[in-house]
Amino acid sequence: MTNHAIIAIIIFLIVYGAIIIEKVHKTLISLLGICAFLFLHLIPFEESVSHIDMNVIFLLIGMMILVNITHQSGVFEYIALWSAKKVKADPKKLLGILFVITALFSAFLDNVTTVLLIGPVSLLIASQLKVDPRPFLLTEIFASNIGGTATLIGDPPNIMIGSAANLTFIDFLINLGPLILFQILLFMLIFIFIFRGKLRVSNIDRVRIMDIDEKKLIKDKLLLKKSLTVLAAVVIAFLFHGLLKVEASVVALCGSGVLAIWTKTEPEEVLKTIEWATILFFIFLFMIVGGLVYTGVVKTTAEAILNHTAGNIRLTSGYILWFTGIASGILDNIPLVATFIPIIKLITAHSVASQVAPVWWSLALGACLGGNGTVIGASANVIMIDFAKRNNIAINFLSFLKYSVPITLLSLFISYIYIMVFYF
């Protein structure tokens, strides 16, 4: 390993440690981190910028605008109260329902869009029920990453893997769908059990909620109609963006632009709805991980692991699943998968496609499920944690680990058993 690679690792560990301690905002820490990479010439500026995933950045910006304009209609308050009344104000049932809905939405949309839509509803439900909102927000983070693993379009790494290995939407659904469905149902029950003590509502609050007329919560019916029309069009376009050959970010930006013009929202008001600190954090994080890729840290590690397997497909599958599963909680899974794809192709070049398939499924499972490992393991995690913070709900790095580590390890272990039993 070169001196540049060693220095890159040290800087990354310092940045990561500072994010865990949370004494300084993670956006400022990541800013200083990439400044160190650039000042020490560990990566050229142009190269670092090329590692920014603008599809993710523009998707975030577009969906933030859409969700915030839609929020002004009162529709999220309506959905929250309507949902609570449908289950007789039982928070345990609501937690389970929202977990499943989040997972299913993430399979057919994307994680970021899903949490941006579900988060406000969950917060309002918790507010109406007078219960701690953290169980709802935490479980939805995990649900979004688990559900997004099931399909080709559920998580960006799957799109990359599908393209590299010529795997279709149906291939993902058939091979990963049953496993993910099992995990959705299992973890739904686990979370209801874990948080049962925090999900209690008094009879007085139940009666109060059941007596509220949710229709009165709609503030602007015309804005509601316009917002739902645009959102529906965006969701449909998300489902077919592969056929349309248009990136999800383009769909989100177009939708936000149309809605802003249609509702006559001023540009200044539109820009205020964007969480710029979160956007900049993602940009700086992409650049830092790009520095690790450029200095050869990621590739050296990946090659060392894959060389150790000596071409054994069964061993390779296991190593890839566990390594990417753990690494995805620390690094961004997009450059991680981008590094592994050419190496897997090289190792499996002389193997039959059906024999190589488990390696690709292991990569998908590790990269996507591993995103649950830490607060910065996936885009959805960062978005939901920042959403909670803006609403004065504390979910810090270490408290998140208390739930994320066992959940991630269990989901990876179940996935490992699934791969070994059904493919070898």
N, C-alpha and C positions, 0 to 999 in steps of 0.2 A: 504494500500500500504506500502511495506517495506521501510526501510531506503535506502537499495541498489537501489530500484526502483526510489526513489526520487532523489538520487545522479545521477543516470543514466539519468534521465530527464534533470537535470540541465546541465550536461556535453553536452548532445545532443543539448540543446537550445543554449549553448555558441558556439558550433561548427557551428550550423545552422546560428546563428547571424553573425559569422565571415565570413561565405561564402557569406551572403547577402552584407556585407560591402565591401568585395573584396579588403581589404588592404593587405592581405596575400594570396598566392595561395591556392586554395581549397584543393589541394593534401596535402600540408603541414599542413593545419588546421585539415584535417581528420586524418592525421598521429598522430598529438598530441592528438586528441580525443580518438583514440583507445588506445594510450599509457596510457591515464588517466584511461580508463576502466580496463586495465590490471594491472596497478600499484596499483589501489585501490581494486583489486580482485573482481570486479563486475562480471567478467566472466572469466573462465579458458581459457588459451591460446588455448588449443586444441578445446574447444567448439567454440571460436570466429572464428577460422580458418574453422571450419565445416560449418559456415554460408556463406562462400565465394561461390558464384555460378560460378563454374569453366566452366560451359557451356557458360555463358555469356562472361567470360574472354577469353577463347580460341576462341570463335566465333569472338570477337573483333580483337584478334591478327591475326587470319587467314584471315579475310576480309581486314584488314589494309594492309597486305602483298600483297594480290591479287590485290587490287585496285591500290596500288602504282606501282606495276610492270606494270599493264595494262596501267596506266597513261602515262608511258614513250613512248608508241606507238603513242600518239597524238589522240587517239580515242575520248577522252572526248571533245577536242577542235573541232573535226569534228562534233560530235553530237550536240554540242552547236550551232555552226554556221548553220548547216543543219536545226535545229529546228527553229532558228531565221528566216531563209529565207522562211521556209514553211508558216509562219504566217505574212510574209511581214514586219518583224522586229517590230511587235506590242507587247510591253512588257506586256500589260494587258492580251492578249490572251495566251502568254507564261506562265504567272503566273497561269492562270486557268488550262492550260494543264498540267503543272508540278505538280500542286496540285492534280489533279485527278490521274495522273500517279503514284505519290508517294503513295497515298492512296491505289490504286489497287495493287501495288507492295508489300506494307506492309501487305496486306491481305493474300498474297500467299507466301511471303518469310518471312522476319521478319524486324522489325523497323530498327535495326542497319545496316543490310546489305543494306537496301533501301537507307538510308541517306548517307551511305558511297559511294554509286554509283551515287546518284542524286546530292549530294552536289557539287562536282567538276564541273559537267556539268552546274549547275545553276550559279556558280561563273563566269564561262567563258562566259555564255550568258550575264550576267549583265555587264561584262567587255567589250564585243563586242558592246553592246547597249549603253554603258556609262551611266548606271543608277545605283542607290543604290542597292547593292545585298541583303541587309537585308530583304526586303519584300519577296524575293524568299526563303531565308534560313529559316526565321521565319515560313512562311506558310507551308513549307515542314515538319518542326518539328510537327506542329499540324496535318497535313495530315497523317503522319506516324502513330501517335498514334490513330487517328480516324479510319483509314483504317485497322490497325492491330487488332481492336476490333471485326471485322466481322467474323473471322474464327477461327477454333481450333488451327491453327499453326501461326496465325498472331502475337501473343504476348504470352510470357511464362506463365502468369497467366491463360490464356485460356486453355493451355495444362494441367495445374494442375487441373483446374476445370473440364475439360472434363474427365480426368482420375478418379477423385473422384466421379463424378455424372454419370458416364457411358454415357456421351454425345458424339456424333459423329461429324465429320466434317460437315455433312449435317444438323445436329441439329443446330449447330451454324449458318450456312449459312441461314437456313430458319427463325430462330428466331431473329437473330441479323442483318442479311444481309440487309433487307429492311430499317431498322432504320438507319444503317450506310450509306447506299447509299443516303438516304435523307439528312443526315448530311454532306456528302461529297459535294453534289451539293449546299446545302445551304451555307456552309462555304466558298466554292469556290467563290460564288457571293459576300459574305460579305467581303472577303479579297480583291477582285478586287476593291470593293467600298472604303474600308479603305485606300488602298495604291494607289488609282488612281492618286493622286497628285505627287507621287514619280516615276510614271511609264510613263514618257514622253520622247520621242526620237525625235531629230531634223531630218528634211528631209535630211540634208547632211549626217548624220550617217546612216539613212535608205538606202540611195543610196550606200554609202560605203560598208555596209554589204551585200547588194544584189549583188554587183560586185565582192566580194571575192570568189575564188574557194576553197570550203571547202576540196576538195580532196588533195590539197597541204599541208594541216595541218597534214596529216598522216606522221609521222617521220620514222616509221619502219614497213613495211608491214608484214614482217615475224613475228615480235613480236606481231603485231596486231592479226594475224591468230591464233597464239599459245594462246594468252591471251583470245580471244573470245571463243576458243574451250574449254579451262578449265573453264571459267566463265559459259558457257552454261551448262557444265556438273555439275558444282556446283549448279546452279539454279535448274536444273532438280532433282538433289539429294535432295535439300531442299524441293521440292514439295512432294517427296515420302519418306522423311526420317522416317516418322512414320511407313510406310510399311516395310522399310528396317531395322527398329529398330536400327537406328544409330542416335546419337545426331547431331544437326545442327553444333555444334562446331567441331565435328570430320570431317564432310564434308568440312568445311572451312579450317581446318588445313591440311587435305589431299590435297585439291585443291591448297593451297598456296605452299605446299611442291613440288607437281608435277610441278607447273608453275616455281618455282624457279630453280629446277633442269633442266627442259626442256629449259629454257632461259639462263642457265648457269650463274645465278645471284649469286654472292659471298655471303656467310653467313653474312659477316659484313654489306653488302649493304642491305640484307634482314632485319637485326635487326634494321638498321637505319630508316626503314620505319614505325616502330611501335611507336606509341605515348605512351611512357612508363608512362608519368605523368598522362595521362587519365586512363591507365590500373591500376596504383597504387591507384588512387582516388576511382575507383570502388571497389577495394579490401578492402581498409580501410573503405569505406562506408558500404559495406556488413558486415564487422566485427562490426561496431558501431551499426547498426540496430540489429545485432545478440545479442549485449549486451542488447538492449531494450527488445528483445524477451526473453532472458535468465532471466532477472530480473523480468519478468512478467508484464512489462508495457503494452505491446501490448495486451496480453491475458486478463488482468484485464479490460482494456478499452473496448475490444470487448465483453466480457461477461456482463459487466454493461449495454451496449447498448442492447444486445440481451435479457437479463433478463427483461429489461424494456418493451419489446414488448409482453411478456407473451405468446409466442407461436403463436401470430397472424401473419399469413403468409403475409398478405397485409402490415401490419405495419413493419414487419421484412424486407421485400423487400425494402421498402422506406428508412428505417434506414440504411441498408447495402449499398445501392446505394450512399446515400449522405455522409455517414461516410467514406467509402473507397474512394469515389471520392475526398474528401478533403484531407484525410490522405495520399493518393498515391502521392500527390504533395509534401509531406514532407518526408515520409518514402519511402523505396523501396517497390514496390507492390508485389514482390515475397514472402518475409517473411510475409507480411500483409495478403496475400491470404492464405498462408500456415497456419496461425493462425486461420483464419476464417473457413476454411474447416471442421475441426473436430467439431467445435462449431455448425455449421449449421447442420452437420450430427446428432449431439446429439439432437438438438431442433426439427428437422424434422423426427426423427427416426420412429415415429408412423403415419406419413402422407403418402398419396398416392404420387407416383413419379410425376404425372402430376400437383399436387397441389404445390409441392415443387419447380418445375421448375423456377417460377419467381424469387425465392430467388437466384438461381444460376446465372440467367441472370443479376440480379441486381449486384451481386458480380463482374461478368465479366465487365459490363459496368462501374461500379464505379472504379475498379482497373485500367482498361486500359485507359479510357477517363480522369480520374483524373491525369494521368501522364503528361498531358498538363499543369498542374497547376504552376509548377516552372521549373527553368533550370535544377534541379536535380531530377525532378519527374519521368523521364524515361531515359533509356540508350541512346535512340536516341537524346534526348535533349542535353545531355552532349557532345556527339560526335559532333553534328552539331555546338554547341556553341564553342567548342575547335577548330574545323575546321575553323570557322570564325575568331577566335582570332589569329590563326597561319597565317592567310592572312590579318592581320591588320584591321579586321572589328570588331568594338566594339558592342557587344550585352551583356550588363551587367544584373545582376539579377533583378534590379528594372525596367529597361526598358522592360525586357521580361514580367514582371508582368502586365504591362500596357495593353498588348494584351492577355496574358494567362488567367488572372483571369476572365474577362468577357466571353471569349471564352469557358473556362472550365465550368463555371456556366451555360451558355446557353446550352451547349451540355448535361450536367447532367440534367438540367430541361427538355429538350426535351425527354431524356431517361426515366425520371421519369414519364412523361405524357404517354409515349409509354407503359411502364410496367403497369401502372394503368388502361389504356384504354383497352389494348388487353389481359390482364391476370386476371382482376378482374371485 
